[in-house]
């Protein structure tokens, strides 16, 4: 399960993350469930691997840092 950690936007989880920079955490198996409509610079921390990804809005992809 992917858990939003914090976001620059509404307090409740939005139906879409379009234009919202959000931080997620989860395990490697959750990676394929990440949204591809969030704001540039959004992040995902994989708790089981220690990997951190940032979202590239222009290319709509999560990039390992």
Buried (B, 14 or more C-beta within 10 A) or exposed (E): EBEBEEBEBEEEEBEEBEEBBBBBBBEEEBBEEBBEEBBEEBBBBBEEEEEBBBBEBEEEEBEEE
